[in-house]
């Protein structure tokens, strides 16, 4: 079974591959994965990209999550 983008993103993040993790989180977000979207917000916050995280919280999270 192939891991979901959110799982691959978490693995990349745990290895400090933030650019790779961010790309995978964004891919999962585009597919409607709300969990990955929240993890992306946390990653952006940790990187000090507060405005981008705030925008994503406000406009980018899937509506059903």
DSSP file (Angstrom, degrees, kcal/mol; ACC not computed):
  #  RESIDUE AA STRUCTURE BP1 BP2  ACC     N-H-->O    O-->H-N    N-H-->O    O-->H-N    TCO  KAPPA ALPHA  PHI   PSI    X-CA   Y-CA   Z-CA
    1    1 A X              0   0    0      0, 0.0     2,-0.3     0, 0.0     0, 0.0   0.000 360.0 360.0 360.0 134.4    0.0    0.0    0.0
    2    2 A X        -     0   0    0      1,-0.1     2,-0.0     0, 0.0     0, 0.0  -0.646 360.0-115.4 -83.0 132.6    1.3    3.4   -1.0
    3    3 A X        -     0   0    0     -2,-0.3    -1,-0.1     1,-0.1     2,-0.0  -0.335  32.3-108.3 -67.3 150.1    1.5    6.0    1.9
    4    4 A X     >  -     0   0    0      1,-0.1     4,-2.4     4,-0.0     3,-0.3  -0.299  30.0-106.2 -71.1 160.6   -0.7    9.1    1.6
    5    5 A X  H  > S+     0   0    0      1,-0.2     4,-2.5     2,-0.2     5,-0.2   0.860 121.2  56.1 -56.0 -36.0    0.9   12.5    0.9
    6    6 A X  H  > S+     0   0    0      2,-0.2     4,-2.2     1,-0.2    -1,-0.2   0.902 108.3  47.0 -64.9 -39.9    0.3   13.5    4.5
    7    7 A X  H  > S+     0   0    0     -3,-0.3     4,-2.1     2,-0.2    -2,-0.2   0.926 113.4  47.6 -67.2 -44.6    2.3   10.5    5.8
    8    8 A X  H  X S+     0   0    0     -4,-2.4     4,-2.2     1,-0.2    -2,-0.2   0.889 111.0  53.1 -62.5 -37.7    5.1   11.1    3.3
    9    9 A X  H  X S+     0   0    0     -4,-2.5     4,-2.7    -5,-0.2    -2,-0.2   0.924 108.0  49.6 -62.7 -45.4    5.1   14.8    4.3
   10   10 A X  H  X S+     0   0    0     -4,-2.2     4,-2.4     1,-0.2    -1,-0.2   0.883 110.1  51.1 -61.7 -39.0    5.5   13.9    8.0
   11   11 A X  H  X S+     0   0    0     -4,-2.1     4,-1.0     2,-0.2    -1,-0.2   0.912 111.4  47.3 -64.8 -42.1    8.3   11.6    7.2
   12   12 A X  H  <>S+     0   0    0     -4,-2.2     5,-2.8     1,-0.2     3,-0.5   0.910 112.3  49.9 -65.0 -41.7   10.1   14.3    5.3
   13   13 A X  H ><5S+     0   0    0     -4,-2.7     3,-2.0     1,-0.2    -2,-0.2   0.901 105.7  55.7 -64.7 -40.3    9.5   16.8    8.0
   14   14 A X  H 3<5S+     0   0    0     -4,-2.4    -1,-0.2     1,-0.3    -2,-0.2   0.756 106.9  51.3 -65.8 -22.1   10.9   14.4   10.7
   15   15 A X  T 3<5S-     0   0    0     -4,-1.0    -1,-0.3    -3,-0.5    -2,-0.2   0.247 121.2-110.9 -94.8  12.2   14.1   14.2    8.6
   16   16 A X  T < 5S+     0   0    0     -3,-2.0     2,-1.0     1,-0.2    -3,-0.2   0.768  75.3 138.3  63.1  29.4   14.3   18.0    8.5
   17   17 A X     >< +     0   0    0     -5,-2.8     4,-2.7     1,-0.2     5,-0.2  -0.576  19.9 162.9 -97.3  67.1   13.5   18.0    4.8
   18   18 A X  H  >  +     0   0    0     -2,-1.0     4,-3.1     1,-0.2     5,-0.2   0.845  67.4  52.8 -62.2 -39.1   11.2   21.0    5.2
   19   19 A X  H  > S+     0   0    0      2,-0.2     4,-2.0    -3,-0.2    -1,-0.2   0.922 113.4  44.6 -63.4 -42.4   11.1   22.0    1.5
   20   20 A X  H  > S+     0   0    0      2,-0.2     4,-2.3     1,-0.2    -2,-0.2   0.929 114.0  49.8 -65.8 -44.9   10.1   18.5    0.5
   21   21 A X  H  X S+     0   0    0     -4,-2.7     4,-2.9     1,-0.2     5,-0.2   0.920 109.6  51.5 -60.4 -44.4    7.6   18.3    3.3
   22   22 A X  H  X S+     0   0    0     -4,-3.1     4,-2.6     1,-0.2    -1,-0.2   0.921 109.6  49.6 -60.4 -43.7    6.0   21.6    2.3
   23   23 A X  H  X S+     0   0    0     -4,-2.0     4,-2.1     1,-0.2    -1,-0.2   0.911 113.0  46.4 -61.5 -43.0    5.7   20.5   -1.3
   24   24 A X  H  X S+     0   0    0     -4,-2.3     4,-2.4     2,-0.2    -2,-0.2   0.895 111.5  51.5 -68.1 -39.6    4.0   17.2   -0.2
   25   25 A X  H  X S+     0   0    0     -4,-2.9     4,-2.7     2,-0.2    -2,-0.2   0.921 110.3  49.4 -61.2 -43.2    1.7   19.0    2.2
   26   26 A X  H  X S+     0   0    0     -4,-2.6     4,-2.4     2,-0.2    -2,-0.2   0.894 109.6  51.5 -64.7 -38.7    0.7   21.4   -0.6
   27   27 A X  H  X S+     0   0    0     -4,-2.1     4,-1.2     2,-0.2    -1,-0.2   0.929 112.1  46.3 -61.2 -45.0    0.0   18.5   -2.9
   28   28 A X  H  <>S+     0   0    0     -4,-2.4     5,-2.6     1,-0.2    -2,-0.2   0.884 110.2  53.9 -65.4 -38.4   -2.2   16.9   -0.2
   29   29 A X  H ><5S+     0   0    0     -4,-2.7     3,-1.9     1,-0.2    -1,-0.2   0.917 105.2  53.5 -60.7 -43.9   -4.0   20.2    0.4
   30   30 A X  H 3<5S+     0   0    0     -4,-2.4    -1,-0.2     1,-0.3    -2,-0.2   0.807 106.3  53.7 -60.6 -29.0   -4.8   20.5   -3.3
   31   31 A X  T 3<5S-     0   0    0     -4,-1.2    -1,-0.3    -3,-0.2    -2,-0.2   0.442 126.6-102.9 -85.6   0.2   -6.3   17.0   -3.1
   32   32 A X  T < 5 +     0   0    0     -3,-1.9     2,-1.0     1,-0.2    -3,-0.2   0.652  65.7 155.4  91.7  16.7   -8.5   18.2   -0.2
   33   33 A X     >< -     0   0    0     -5,-2.6     4,-1.7     1,-0.2    -1,-0.2  -0.675  20.2-174.3 -82.4 101.4   -6.6   16.7    2.7
   34   34 A X  H  > S+     0   0    0     -2,-1.0     4,-2.1     1,-0.2    -1,-0.2   0.834  81.4  57.2 -66.0 -34.0   -7.5   18.8    5.7
   35   35 A X  H  > S+     0   0    0      1,-0.2     4,-2.0     2,-0.2    -1,-0.2   0.931 107.8  47.1 -62.8 -45.4   -5.1   17.1    8.1
   36   36 A X  H  > S+     0   0    0      1,-0.2     4,-2.3     2,-0.2    -1,-0.2   0.864 108.4  56.8 -63.5 -35.9   -2.2   17.8    5.8
   37   37 A X  H  X S+     0   0    0     -4,-1.7     4,-2.1     2,-0.2    -1,-0.2   0.919 107.3  47.5 -62.5 -43.2   -3.4   21.4    5.5
   38   38 A X  H  X S+     0   0    0     -4,-2.1     4,-2.0     1,-0.2    -1,-0.2   0.882 111.0  51.3 -65.8 -37.1   -3.2   21.8    9.3
   39   39 A X  H  X S+     0   0    0     -4,-2.0     4,-2.3     2,-0.2    -1,-0.2   0.874 108.1  52.8 -66.7 -35.9    0.3   20.3    9.3
   40   40 A X  H  X S+     0   0    0     -4,-2.3     4,-2.7     2,-0.2    -2,-0.2   0.910 106.9  52.2 -63.7 -42.3    1.4   22.7    6.7
   41   41 A X  H  X S+     0   0    0     -4,-2.1     4,-2.4     1,-0.2    -2,-0.2   0.921 110.1  48.9 -59.1 -44.1    0.1   25.6    8.8
   42   42 A X  H  X S+     0   0    0     -4,-2.0     4,-2.4     2,-0.2    -1,-0.2   0.910 111.1  50.0 -62.5 -42.2    2.2   24.3   11.7
   43   43 A X  H  X S+     0   0    0     -4,-2.3     4,-1.8     2,-0.2    -2,-0.2   0.925 111.1  48.6 -62.1 -45.6    5.3   24.0    9.5
   44   44 A X  H  <>S+     0   0    0     -4,-2.7     5,-2.7     1,-0.2     4,-0.3   0.905 110.8  51.2 -62.5 -41.7    4.9   27.5    8.2
   45   45 A X  H ><5S+     0   0    0     -4,-2.4     3,-1.6     1,-0.2    -1,-0.2   0.931 109.1  50.3 -60.1 -45.9    4.4   28.8   11.8
   46   46 A X  H 3<5S+     0   0    0     -4,-2.4    -1,-0.2     1,-0.3    -2,-0.2   0.836 108.6  52.7 -63.1 -32.0    7.6   27.1   12.9
   47   47 A X  T 3<5S-     0   0    0     -4,-1.8    -1,-0.3    -5,-0.2    -2,-0.2   0.468 119.3-111.4 -82.0  -1.0    9.5   28.5   10.0
   48   48 A X  T < 5S+     0   0    0     -3,-1.6     2,-1.3    -4,-0.3     3,-0.3   0.637  78.0 132.8  81.4  13.9    8.4   32.0   11.0
   49   49 A X     >< +     0   0    0     -5,-2.7     4,-2.2     1,-0.2     5,-0.2  -0.471  21.9 154.4 -94.9  62.0    6.2   32.4    7.9
   50   50 A X  H  >  +     0   0    0     -2,-1.3     4,-2.9     1,-0.2    -1,-0.2   0.864  63.8  52.3 -64.2 -43.1    3.3   33.7   10.0
   51   51 A X  H  > S+     0   0    0     -3,-0.3     4,-2.5     2,-0.2    -1,-0.2   0.912 111.3  47.4 -63.4 -41.9    1.5   35.7    7.4
   52   52 A X  H  > S+     0   0    0      2,-0.2     4,-2.4     1,-0.2    -1,-0.2   0.908 113.4  48.5 -65.5 -41.3    1.4   32.8    5.0
   53   53 A X  H  X S+     0   0    0     -4,-2.2     4,-2.5     2,-0.2    -2,-0.2   0.909 111.1  50.8 -63.8 -41.9    0.2   30.5    7.7
   54   54 A X  H  X S+     0   0    0     -4,-2.9     4,-2.1     2,-0.2    -2,-0.2   0.917 110.6  48.8 -62.4 -43.7   -2.5   33.0    8.8
   55   55 A X  H  X>S+     0   0    0     -4,-2.5     4,-3.2     1,-0.2     5,-0.6   0.927 111.4  49.6 -61.8 -44.3   -3.7   33.3    5.2
   56   56 A X  I  X>S+     0   0    0     -4,-2.4     4,-1.5     1,-0.2     5,-1.0   0.899 110.0  51.0 -62.7 -40.6   -3.9   29.5    4.8
   57   57 A X  I  <5S+     0   0    0     -4,-2.5    -1,-0.2     1,-0.2     4,-0.2   0.899 117.4  40.2 -60.7 -39.8   -5.8   29.2    8.1
   58   58 A X  I  <5S+     0   0    0     -4,-2.1    -2,-0.2    -5,-0.2    -1,-0.2   0.891 137.0   6.5 -79.3 -40.7   -8.3   31.8    6.9
   59   59 A X  I  <5S+     0   0    0     -4,-3.2    -3,-0.2    -5,-0.2    -2,-0.2   0.622 120.7  56.7-120.3 -17.6   -8.7   30.9    3.2
   60   60 A X  I  <<S+     0   0    0     -4,-1.5     2,-0.2    -5,-0.6    -3,-0.2   0.613  73.3  99.8-103.4 -12.1   -6.9   27.6    2.4
   61   61 A X  S   <S-     0   0    0     -5,-1.0   -27,-0.1    -4,-0.2   -32,-0.0  -0.538  84.2 -99.5 -76.7 139.7   -8.3   24.9    4.7
   62   62 A X    >   -     0   0    0     -2,-0.2     3,-1.5     1,-0.1    -1,-0.1  -0.288  29.0-128.1 -57.1 139.9  -10.9   22.6    3.2
   63   63 A X  T 3  S+     0   0    0      1,-0.3    -1,-0.1     2,-0.2    -2,-0.1   0.792 102.9  57.7 -64.3 -31.0  -14.4   23.7    4.3
   64   64 A X  T 3         0   0    0      1,-0.2    -1,-0.3     0, 0.0    -2,-0.1   0.485 360.0 360.0 -83.3   0.6  -15.5   20.3    5.5
   65   65 A X    <         0   0    0     -3,-1.5    -1,-0.2   -31,-0.0    -2,-0.2   0.435 360.0 360.0-100.7 360.0  -12.6   20.0    8.1
